[in-house]
Amino acid sequence: MAPLILLLLFPFRAIFVICQSPDALKFLGEPTRKTTHRLSKPLVGDNGRIYTCSDRNFFAFESNGSIAWSVHINFTCYVDIPPIQDEFGKIYLVAENKILKINPPSVRNPESTFEIFFGDMLTTEGSNKIAGMAVSVISSLMFITVENRGLFAYTLLGQRLWSAGPVLYRSGYRLGCKRNVTDCHFTSTPVVDQCEASVYISNTYGELYALAIGNPQFKWIRDLSEFDKPVTITPGNNGLLYVTFPVKALLLALDVFTGNILWQKNIGPLSTIDCSPIVDSNGWISIGSLDGFMYSFSTSGDLRKFPKTNVPDSVALVSPLLHCSGYAIYFSQTVMEGKISRTIGDFTYISAMKPKNVAFTMLVPATGSVYWSGTYTGEFASFLNESILQHFTMDERILLAFVTAGNTGNHLRCRTTRQKLTSSCSLAKPKHLSINYTGNERTMLLILLFESLVLIIMLCAVRFCCIFWGKEKLKNQNLGRFLEKRRFLWMKKKVFDRAIIALEQEAAAEEASTHEVREMLGDFVKERDVIERKLSTTYSLGRDKCNKSVSKSVLPLYDDKTYTSSSEGTRDYSCSYGSSSGEDQAKNLGYYGDEESDLKGKKKVESDEAGPSNNTSAGKFKVKNWERSAVATSSFTHPLYVHGEKGGSSKSNRLRGTLSSIN
């Protein structure tokens, strides 16, 4: 059964309101006395002041009821839309279909001033009515809803960022207002999720929109018309978005990423005038009901009702307020005289004669701890009777604002807005995408096998292309001669290894090795060491950049006389790489033409005929005939035969006979 509520009660007026339909109000009594000025919905600032307006005056009250400062505005303010405050302390107020920006007094400017922030182009009546506004603390943006116009985003400097309507056409499809486009427009106050950087708003047909702060693109649209059309949107700043349906007394929790309904709960009858829930830093959402209880739900939908014992004939007419710590809340209960509750058909009727007293309570919904409670009788706020507030009409929401600002019953430390947002945002759980496949498992395995096979083929193709293009790149760098020379050096090393082994065996066979054998063995070892150094050193292969030191190549770089080993350091090359011919690059790598190699070979033969050279020092050796011989030579003179010609001894002749069998 859908409860429909009896709505508003002003303590000094003793007005009883019964709702027979959402739009039908019938006054059953007359005011007991005529009041002077009515204050609008208040705003409790972080500094403990209460901001509200009356007629054409804006007031900043201290918690004791005195006026901190005030400013006269030239427009009549709206009493049903509370002021809002940005992170810089500026206050924004809706007055005569305009949004006024109020600058509080400061050191530079001791007088409070105001200016028109938005609304110069709007009319005061009709279709251009401002439905609400909201401020994003994180991005410093202002969002304004104008009926029949759309949603507008402004920077706090007054620059228009973007605007959006309830209908968006994308790729030939219409998003939003799927039932009727003509009479569809935004009607609710925009709300901002400070953690997810999203704006939420609803239209006349009960569709809920999620938009990004930075652009007017729709994240998702959720049709909630199956529940009801008038909705109240509350951001949780914890990964959840709450939607309240006052007429049906229903609360929904939606996922901010997808708009899916996570849970829904029924609560007691609500006031259609002031039934906005409040969300604390622990993630609990609380809302007062006309049955006298406050309903609090955790992020998972667990319910707690306060107070635990029912107060007879009590009602909660106004929304609870958040304590400055962010963890506790204040809520009020008004005890009525002659409260009657009746259910007729699908509606619930609640009536009462007059208020008796009001009770205020401070508690933490997450723990259920009650920190303070107090009751005010008679005119409710006797402690404020002697202040300037006696000239204003006082109701429960004004009294509750002063109790909250006064930090009554304070047992918790106050925190800033950013600190409170940090606590609530940390409750949002990251969403993990899970895919549940319920099809044919064999088909799925075949698809995975096919994908793996395709991946392997692609890897092989990439590997082949890398090798192919690497070889193509090296074709024009004259490396064929280099590879042939390395094979030639390996052959020489093997021959020297066999010769050294043969000499060692010959020396071991004799009791005392001759000086000639020891000299030959030492020369062979030196020659083999030179070859091993040539084979173990790394070439740069022509990739050296200009004016940079590079390691010595495998084949040693020669000048006309000496060879410098790789252990001596590095050598600077000129910019011939990449700009000179292939022949010059080969010379830079230690390669010369056949004529130069033959010439060096001849020089070596002549030096050998003149006698062995002993000019070796600091890792430098004389150039020998086999170091620069033509690579095309398929064989070379055995080292033992060369030494045999020098000495001509009988032992050398015997060694030549021995090593001839090795070759």
C-alpha positions in Angstrom: 0.0 0.0 0.0 1.4 3.4 -1.0 1.4 5.7 1.9 0.6 9.3 1.2 1.4 11.8 3.9 0.1 14.6 5.8 2.7 17.1 5.4 3.8 20.3 7.1 3.6 21.8 10.5 4.9 25.2 11.7 5.1 25.3 15.4 3.9 28.8 15.9 1.1 28.6 13.3 -0.3 25.2 14.3 -1.1 24.4 10.7 -2.3 20.9 10.0 -1.9 19.7 6.5 -3.5 16.6 5.0 -2.6 15.2 1.6 -5.3 13.5 -0.3 -3.2 13.5 -3.5 0.4 14.6 -4.1 -0.8 18.0 -5.4 -3.8 18.7 -3.1 -3.3 20.5 0.1 -6.1 21.5 2.5 -5.6 23.7 5.5 -7.6 22.5 8.5 -6.7 25.3 10.8 -5.8 29.0 11.0 -2.6 30.4 12.4 -2.7 31.0 16.1 -0.8 34.3 15.7 0.5 36.3 12.8 4.3 36.1 12.3 6.6 38.7 10.8 9.2 37.2 8.6 9.9 33.6 7.4 13.4 32.3 6.9 14.4 30.1 4.0 15.9 26.7 4.2 19.2 27.2 6.1 22.8 26.2 5.2 25.2 25.3 8.0 28.7 26.2 6.9 32.0 24.7 7.9 32.7 27.7 10.1 29.6 27.0 12.3 27.5 29.8 10.9 23.9 29.5 9.6 23.2 31.1 6.2 19.6 31.9 5.3 17.5 34.7 3.7 14.2 36.4 4.3 12.5 38.5 1.7 15.3 40.7 0.3 17.8 40.3 3.0 20.5 37.7 3.4 21.7 36.8 6.9 24.7 35.0 8.4 23.8 34.0 12.0 26.1 32.9 14.7 25.1 29.7 16.6 23.9 31.8 19.5 21.3 33.6 17.4 23.2 36.9 16.8 23.8 38.2 13.3 27.4 37.9 12.1 26.8 40.0 9.0 24.0 40.6 6.5 23.5 42.1 3.0 20.5 43.6 1.4 19.7 42.1 -2.0 17.4 43.6 -4.6 15.5 40.4 -5.3 13.2 38.2 -3.2 14.8 34.9 -2.4 13.2 31.5 -2.7 12.5 30.0 0.7 12.4 26.4 -0.5 15.9 26.3 -2.1 18.7 26.5 0.5 21.9 28.5 -0.3 25.1 26.6 -1.2 28.7 27.4 -0.6 31.8 26.7 -2.7 35.3 25.8 -1.5 36.3 29.4 -1.5 33.6 30.5 0.9 31.4 32.2 -1.7 27.6 31.7 -1.2 25.1 31.2 -4.0 21.4 32.0 -3.6 18.3 31.7 -5.8 16.2 34.9 -5.9 13.6 35.8 -8.4 14.8 33.3 -11.0 18.4 34.5 -10.7 21.4 33.1 -8.9 23.2 35.6 -6.8 26.8 35.3 -5.7 27.3 36.7 -2.3 30.8 37.7 -1.2 31.2 37.5 2.6 33.3 40.2 4.4 37.0 39.8 4.3 40.1 41.6 5.3 40.4 43.4 2.0 36.6 44.1 1.7 35.0 44.5 5.1 31.5 44.9 3.5 29.6 42.0 2.1 28.5 42.4 -1.5 26.5 40.4 -4.1 26.4 40.1 -7.8 24.3 38.3 -10.4 26.0 35.0 -11.3 23.3 33.6 -13.6 19.8 34.5 -14.9 20.0 37.8 -16.7 18.5 36.2 -19.8 15.7 34.4 -17.9 12.2 35.6 -17.2 10.8 35.7 -13.7 7.7 33.7 -14.5 6.7 30.8 -16.7 8.9 28.2 -18.3 12.3 29.5 -17.4 12.1 28.7 -13.7 15.3 27.7 -11.9 14.7 24.3 -10.4 17.9 24.0 -8.4 21.7 24.3 -8.4 24.7 22.4 -7.1 28.5 23.0 -6.7 31.3 20.5 -7.4 33.9 21.1 -4.8 36.6 19.0 -6.6 36.2 20.6 -10.1 35.0 24.1 -9.0 31.9 24.0 -11.3 28.4 25.2 -10.8 25.4 23.2 -12.2 22.0 24.8 -12.7 18.7 23.3 -13.8 16.3 25.5 -15.7 13.0 24.1 -16.5 12.3 23.8 -20.3 15.8 24.9 -20.9 18.1 22.2 -19.7 21.1 21.7 -17.5 23.9 24.3 -17.5 27.5 23.9 -16.3 29.4 27.1 -15.4 32.8 27.7 -13.9 32.9 29.6 -10.6 34.2 32.6 -12.6 30.9 32.7 -14.5 32.1 31.2 -17.8 29.7 28.8 -19.4 31.2 25.4 -19.9 28.5 23.3 -21.5 24.7 22.7 -21.5 22.6 19.6 -22.0 19.0 18.7 -22.6 17.0 15.6 -21.7 17.3 14.2 -25.3 20.4 13.2 -27.1 20.6 11.8 -30.6 23.6 9.5 -31.2 24.1 7.3 -34.3 20.5 7.7 -35.3 19.2 6.6 -31.9 17.4 8.8 -29.3 18.6 8.7 -25.7 16.2 10.1 -23.0 12.5 11.0 -23.1 11.6 7.7 -24.8 7.9 8.2 -24.1 7.3 11.8 -25.1 9.8 14.4 -26.4 7.4 17.4 -26.5 6.6 17.7 -22.8 9.9 16.2 -21.4 12.4 18.4 -19.5 14.6 18.3 -16.4 12.7 19.0 -13.2 14.9 18.0 -10.2 17.8 19.7 -8.5 21.1 18.5 -9.9 23.3 16.6 -7.5 27.0 16.0 -7.8 28.9 12.9 -6.8 32.2 14.4 -5.7 34.0 11.1 -5.8 32.9 9.8 -9.2 32.8 13.3 -10.9 29.2 12.8 -12.1 26.0 14.8 -12.2 22.6 13.3 -11.6 19.2 14.7 -12.6 15.7 13.5 -13.5 13.1 14.5 -16.0 9.3 14.8 -15.9 8.8 11.1 -16.9 10.8 9.6 -14.1 14.0 9.0 -16.0 17.3 9.4 -14.1 20.4 10.7 -16.0 24.1 10.3 -15.1 26.3 12.8 -16.9 30.1 13.4 -16.7 31.2 16.7 -15.1 33.5 17.7 -17.9 31.1 17.1 -20.9 27.4 16.8 -21.5 27.6 13.1 -22.5 25.2 10.7 -20.9 26.9 7.9 -18.9 23.6 6.0 -18.5 19.9 6.6 -18.3 17.7 4.7 -15.9 13.9 4.6 -16.2 12.3 4.7 -12.7 8.8 5.6 -13.8 7.6 2.1 -12.7 8.1 3.3 -9.1 6.9 6.9 -9.3 7.8 10.2 -11.0 8.5 12.7 -8.2 12.0 11.6 -6.9 14.6 13.0 -4.5 18.2 12.2 -5.5 20.9 12.0 -2.9 24.6 11.3 -3.8 26.3 8.8 -1.5 29.9 9.7 -2.5 30.6 6.1 -1.7 29.9 4.3 -5.0 26.1 4.4 -4.4 23.4 6.8 -5.6 20.1 7.0 -3.5 16.7 7.8 -4.9 13.8 8.5 -2.6 10.1 8.3 -3.6 8.2 10.3 -1.0 4.7 9.3 -2.0 5.4 5.6 -1.9 7.9 5.8 1.0 10.5 3.9 -0.9 14.3 4.1 -1.0 16.5 2.8 -3.8 20.3 2.3 -3.9 21.8 2.4 -7.4 25.3 1.6 -8.7 26.9 4.8 -9.8 28.8 3.1 -12.7 25.8 1.3 -14.3 22.6 2.6 -12.8 21.5 -0.8 -11.7 19.4 -1.1 -8.6 21.3 -2.8 -5.9 18.6 -2.8 -3.2 15.3 -1.2 -2.3 13.7 -0.7 1.1 10.3 0.4 2.4 10.3 3.1 5.1 7.6 4.9 7.1 5.4 7.7 5.6 7.4 10.7 4.4 6.8 14.4 4.2 6.6 15.5 0.6 7.8 19.0 1.6 11.1 18.1 3.3 12.3 14.5 3.1 15.9 14.7 1.8 18.1 12.0 3.3 21.6 12.6 4.6 24.6 10.4 4.1 27.4 10.4 6.7 31.1 9.5 6.3 30.5 5.9 7.3 28.2 5.5 4.3 25.0 5.3 6.2 21.9 7.1 4.8 19.3 8.4 7.3 15.9 9.9 6.7 13.1 10.9 9.1 9.6 9.6 8.9 6.2 10.9 10.0 5.8 7.8 12.2 8.4 9.4 14.5 11.4 7.2 13.6 14.6 7.9 11.8 15.5 5.1 9.3 19.2 4.5 8.7 20.6 2.1 6.1 24.1 0.9 5.6 25.7 0.5 2.1 24.5 -3.1 2.0 20.9 -2.2 3.0 21.0 -3.1 6.7 18.4 -1.2 8.7 18.5 0.6 12.0 15.7 2.6 13.5 16.1 5.5 16.0 15.1 5.9 18.7 14.8 2.3 19.8 11.7 3.1 21.9 8.8 4.7 20.2 7.8 8.2 21.2 4.0 8.4 21.1 2.4 11.0 18.8 5.8 12.1 17.4 6.6 13.0 13.8 9.9 13.8 12.0 9.0 16.7 9.8 12.4 17.9 8.6 15.5 16.3 7.2 18.4 15.4 9.5 21.6 17.4 9.4 25.2 16.2 9.4 27.5 16.9 12.3 30.8 18.7 11.5 32.7 15.5 12.1 30.8 13.8 9.3 30.1 10.7 11.4 27.2 11.8 13.6 23.9 13.4 12.7 21.2 15.5 14.4 17.5 14.8 13.9 14.4 16.2 15.5 11.1 14.7 16.7 8.0 16.9 17.1 5.5 15.6 19.7 2.0 16.4 18.4 -1.3 16.7 20.4 -4.1 14.7 19.0 -2.1 12.8 16.3 -4.4 10.6 14.2 -3.2 8.2 11.5 -5.7 6.6 9.1 -5.4 4.5 6.0 -8.0 4.9 3.4 -7.5 3.0 0.2 -4.0 3.4 -1.0 -3.3 6.5 1.0 -2.3 7.2 4.6 -3.7 10.3 6.3 -2.1 11.8 9.4 -3.6 14.7 11.2 -2.9 16.5 14.5 -4.1 19.4 16.6 -1.0 21.3 17.6 2.6 20.7 18.6 3.6 20.2 22.2 7.4 20.0 22.2 10.3 19.0 20.1 13.3 16.7 20.9 16.7 16.8 19.3 19.2 13.9 19.2 22.8 13.5 18.2 23.9 10.0 17.3 26.2 7.9 15.1 24.1 5.5 12.9 27.0 3.2 12.2 27.4 2.3 15.8 24.0 3.2 17.2 25.7 5.4 19.9 23.6 8.3 21.1 25.9 11.2 22.2 23.3 13.8 23.2 19.5 14.4 23.4 17.5 17.4 24.5 13.9 18.6 24.7 12.5 22.1 24.2 9.0 22.9 25.3 6.6 25.8 24.8 8.0 27.9 22.0 10.9 25.4 21.5 13.8 27.8 21.5 13.6 29.7 24.7 17.3 30.1 24.6 16.9 32.2 21.5 14.0 34.3 22.6 16.1 37.3 23.5 18.0 37.3 20.2 17.0 38.9 16.9 15.4 35.5 15.9 12.3 36.5 17.8 11.3 38.6 14.9 11.3 35.6 12.5 9.1 32.6 12.1 10.8 29.6 13.7 10.2 26.1 12.6 11.9 22.7 13.3 14.5 23.0 10.4 15.7 26.5 11.7 16.0 25.2 15.2 17.7 22.0 14.1 20.2 24.1 12.1 21.1 26.2 15.2 21.5 23.1 17.3 23.8 21.6 14.7 25.8 24.8 14.3 26.2 25.1 18.0 27.8 21.7 18.1 25.5 20.8 21.0 26.6 17.7 22.8 29.9 17.7 20.9 32.0 14.6 21.5 33.7 14.4 18.1 36.3 16.5 16.4 35.1 18.6 13.4 36.6 18.1 10.0 36.7 20.0 6.7 34.6 19.2 3.7 37.6 17.6 1.9 38.4 15.4 4.8 34.8 14.2 5.0 34.8 13.5 1.3 38.0 11.5 1.6 36.5 9.3 4.2 33.3 8.6 2.3 35.1 8.1 -1.1 37.3 5.5 0.4 34.2 3.3 1.0 33.6 3.0 -2.8 34.6 -0.5 -3.9 36.4 -0.9 -7.3 34.4 -2.7 -9.9 35.8 -5.9 -11.3 34.5 -7.1 -14.6 33.4 -10.7 -14.4 32.4 -12.7 -17.4 30.3 -15.9 -16.9 30.3 -18.1 -20.0 27.5 -20.7 -20.0 27.8 -21.9 -23.6 29.5 -25.0 -25.1 32.8 -25.6 -23.3 34.2 -27.6 -26.3 33.5 -24.7 -28.6 35.2 -22.3 -26.2 38.3 -24.5 -26.0 38.5 -24.8 -29.8 38.3 -21.0 -30.0 41.0 -20.6 -27.5 43.2 -23.1 -29.3 42.7 -21.4 -32.6 43.5 -18.0 -31.1 46.7 -19.5 -29.6 47.7 -21.0 -32.9 47.2 -17.7 -34.7 49.2 -15.9 -32.0 52.1 -18.4 -32.5 52.0 -18.0 -36.3 52.1 -14.2 -35.9 55.1 -14.5 -33.5 57.0 -16.7 -36.0 56.2 -14.3 -38.8 57.5 -11.4 -36.8 60.6 -13.3 -35.9 61.2 -14.2 -39.6 60.7 -10.6 -40.7 63.2 -9.3 -38.0 65.9 -11.8 -39.2 65.2 -11.2 -42.9 65.4 -7.5 -42.6 68.4 -7.7 -40.4 70.2 -9.7 -43.0 69.1 -7.3 -45.7 70.5 -4.5 -43.7 73.9 -6.2 -43.4 74.2 -7.1 -47.1 75.7 -3.8 -48.1 78.2 -3.5 -45.2 81.0 -5.7 -46.7 80.7 -8.3 -44.0 81.3 -11.3 -46.2 85.0 -10.8 -46.1 84.8 -10.4 -42.3 83.1 -13.7 -41.8 85.6 -15.4 -44.2 88.4 -14.0 -42.2 87.0 -15.3 -38.9 86.8 -18.8 -40.4 90.3 -18.4 -41.5 91.4 -17.4 -38.0 89.7 -20.4 -36.4 91.5 -22.7 -38.8 94.9 -21.1 -37.8 94.0 -21.4 -34.1 93.4 -25.1 -34.5 96.7 -25.6 -36.3 98.6 -23.7 -33.6 96.9 -25.7 -30.9 98.1 -28.9 -32.6 101.6 -27.6 -33.1 101.8 -26.5 -29.4 100.7 -29.9 -28.2 103.2 -31.6 -30.5 106.1 -29.4 -29.2 105.1 -30.1 -25.6 105.1 -33.8 -26.3 108.5 -33.5 -28.0 109.9 -31.5 -25.0 108.5 -34.0 -22.5 110.1 -36.9 -24.4 113.5 -35.5 -24.1 115.2 -35.0 -20.8 116.2 -31.4 -21.4 114.5 -29.4 -24.1 116.7 -27.3 -26.3 116.6 -23.6 -26.5 115.2 -23.7 -30.0 112.2 -25.8 -28.9 111.4 -23.5 -26.0 111.7 -20.5 -28.3 109.4 -22.0 -30.9 106.9 -23.0 -28.2 106.9 -19.5 -26.8 106.3 -18.0 -30.3 103.5 -20.3 -31.0 101.8 -19.5 -27.7 102.0 -15.8 -28.4 100.7 -16.2 -31.9 97.7 -18.3 -30.6 97.0 -15.6 -27.9 96.8 -13.0 -30.6 94.3 -15.0 -32.6 92.2 -15.7 -29.5 92.0 -12.0 -28.7 90.9 -11.3 -32.3 88.2 -13.9 -32.0 86.9 -12.8 -28.6 86.7 -9.1 -29.1 83.3 -7.6 -30.2 83.0 -5.7 -33.4 80.7 -2.6 -33.7 79.9 -3.8 -37.2 79.7 -0.3 -38.6 76.9 0.9 -36.2 79.1 3.5 -34.4 77.8 7.0 -34.4 79.9 10.1 -35.2 82.3 11.4 -32.6 81.6 8.6 -30.2 84.1 6.1 -28.7 83.4 2.5 -29.7 84.9 -0.7 -28.7 87.7 -2.2 -30.9 86.5 -4.7 -33.5 87.2 -8.4 -33.6 89.6 -7.9 -36.5 92.2 -5.5 -35.1 92.5 -2.0 -36.5 96.0 -1.5 -38.0 98.1 1.5 -38.8 101.2 1.1 -40.9 103.3 -0.4 -38.1 101.6 -1.6 -35.0 98.4 -3.3 -33.8 96.7 -2.0 -30.7 94.9 -4.7 -28.6 91.3 -4.3 -27.3 92.5 -4.0 -23.8 94.0 -0.6 -24.5 90.6 1.2 -24.6 88.5 2.7 -27.4 89.1 4.7 -30.6 87.1 7.6 -32.1 85.9 7.2 -35.6 85.1 10.0 -38.0 81.7 10.5 -39.6 82.5 8.2 -42.5 79.8 5.8 -41.3 76.6 6.2 -43.2 78.1 8.8 -45.6 81.2 7.1 -47.1 81.3 4.2 -49.5 81.3 0.6 -48.6 85.0 0.3 -49.2 85.7 3.1 -46.7 83.5 1.5 -44.1 85.4 -1.8 -44.6 88.7 0.0 -44.0 87.3 1.5 -40.9 86.5 -2.0 -39.7 90.1 -3.2 -40.4 89.6 -4.4 -44.0 91.7 -3.3 -46.9 91.7 -4.3 -50.5 93.6 -7.2 -52.0 96.5 -4.9 -53.0 97.1 -3.6 -49.6 96.8 -7.0 -48.0 99.3 -8.4 -50.5 101.6 -5.5 -49.7 101.4 -6.1 -46.0 102.1 -9.8 -46.6 105.2 -8.9 -48.6 106.4 -6.6 -45.8 106.0 -9.5 -43.3 107.9 -11.9 -45.4 110.8 -9.4 -45.8 110.8 -8.8 -42.0 110.9 -12.6 -41.4 113.8 -13.0 -43.7 115.7 -10.3 -41.8 115.1 -12.1 -38.5 112.5 -12.4 -35.7 111.4 -9.2 -34.2 111.4 -8.7 -30.4 109.8 -5.3 -30.4 106.8 -6.2 -28.3 105.6 -4.0 -25.4 102.4 -2.9 -23.6 100.2 -5.3 -25.6 101.4 -4.2 -29.1 102.8 -6.7 -31.6 104.4 -6.4 -35.0 102.3 -7.1 -38.0 102.8 -10.6 -39.3 102.2 -11.8 -42.8 99.1 -13.9 -42.0 97.3 -11.0 -40.2 96.5 -9.1 -43.4 96.8 -11.8 -46.0 94.2 -12.1 -48.7 91.0 -13.8 -47.4 90.7 -15.7 -50.6 93.8 -17.8 -49.7 92.6 -21.3 -48.9 95.8 -22.5 -47.1 98.8 -21.0 -45.4 102.4 -22.1 -44.5 102.6 -24.4 -41.4 104.2 -22.5 -38.6 106.7 -25.2 -37.9 108.0 -25.1 -41.4 108.6 -21.3 -41.1 110.6 -21.8 -37.9 112.4 -24.7 -39.4 113.7 -22.6 -42.2 115.0 -20.1 -39.6 117.0 -22.5 -37.5 117.4 -25.4 -39.8 118.1 -27.8 -36.9 117.7 -31.5 -37.0 115.1 -31.3 -34.2 113.0 -29.0 -36.3 113.2 -31.4 -39.1 111.9 -34.1 -36.9 109.0 -31.9 -35.7 108.1 -31.1 -39.3 107.8 -34.8 -39.9 105.7 -35.2 -36.8 103.3 -32.3 -37.5 102.9 -33.3 -41.2 100.9 -36.2 -40.1 98.7 -33.9 -37.9 97.7 -31.7 -40.9 
